[in-house]
Amino acid sequence: MSDFTYKTYLPTKKVYLSFRLLSGREYLIIGKYLQNNDTSSLIKEFTQLINGCCLSDICVNELSTVDIFCILLNMRIMSVSQTFDFEGTIRKGREVMKGTQKLDLYDILDKVTNHNSECIRSVQFDDKYTIKLGVPRGFQVENVDSLVVDVIESINVLGNEHSMQGLTSDEKSIILDELSGDVLSEIVRYIRDLDQEYRIKVFEGVVDDELSRIELKLFDNSLFEFIKAMFNCNLQEQYYIRYIMVKRLNFNLQDVEDITPIDTQNYINLYKEELEEERKANEKQSSEQKPGMSLPNPGFEQ
C-alpha cells in the first residue's frame, strides 16, 4: 500500500490530523454494507476505518458529527475521486433537460470546514454550575434524548468541570434525568437556534428544484446521509475491475485489494486508452490493405 499521507482539518477540535489512504478492500466492504442497508455495521466499519487510517491516537466516539464528516469526505476525495455526479435537471442555453450535475467535493469540504456559525455556547444557571453546549457527537442522531445530551460538552459545578465525552448511553440518561426543566428548555432553544444557523446548500444556482433543496444540517442526519451517498459504489463494476486487473493486466489480487480505488481506476483508464489505440491502429491497417476501387469503363470514346 502507498505510504502517501494527507492532512484533514477538524473544525470543531481546531486541529489537523494525518491520515493514510483508503484501500480497495476497505472501499468494497463499505459498498457491501451500503447495498445491504446495514447502518449498524456501516457505522462500525466507518469507526474502524477512521481509527485505522488516522496516524494519531483518536477516539471516534469523542468526535463531533462535523469532524467525522470532514474526515470521511476528505478520505473519499483523496482515495476515490474529488467529484460526484448527481442525476438531475441541467440547463444548456435555453434548453432544460435531464442530465448529470457534477459536484466538486472540495467545495463542500471547504463550506463545512469554514462555516461560521457560533456552535459553542456557555450557559450559566444560578451561581452553582455552567453548561457548555456544542455540536452533537457521533455519526447520527438516534433520538431526542440522545441529542439533548450529545450537545452538552461539559458541566462545570462549583469550579469543577466534568466532560461529557466518552460516557455510555446509561450514564447520559442519568445526567438527563438530573437536569432541571429550565436547563432542558435552554438546551432545546440552543438546538433550535443552531438548526436555523447551520444550513449548507450543496448546490448553488442549479435549475433542478430537488437538487437545490439539498442542505447539510446538524440535527437531521443529512451529513451522514451525504457521506453514505459519496461512498456508495456499483459492486458489479468493482468486481469487474478486479477481474480486468488480474486477468488482463497481470496484477496479483492482493495488490489490487491494497491499492486505492483512485489508483485502480487510473490503471483501468490507461488500459482503455491502450485498447482504443490498438483499435484505431487495426482499422487504419485494414483500410490500407484494401485494394483501390476502379470505376468500370462505360465504353464511350472521345
Summary of the structure (lengths in Angstrom):
residues: 302
radius of gyration: 27.2
end to end distance: 79.2
largest distance: 120.4
contacts: 809
relative contact order: 0.13
helix: 50%
strand: 20%
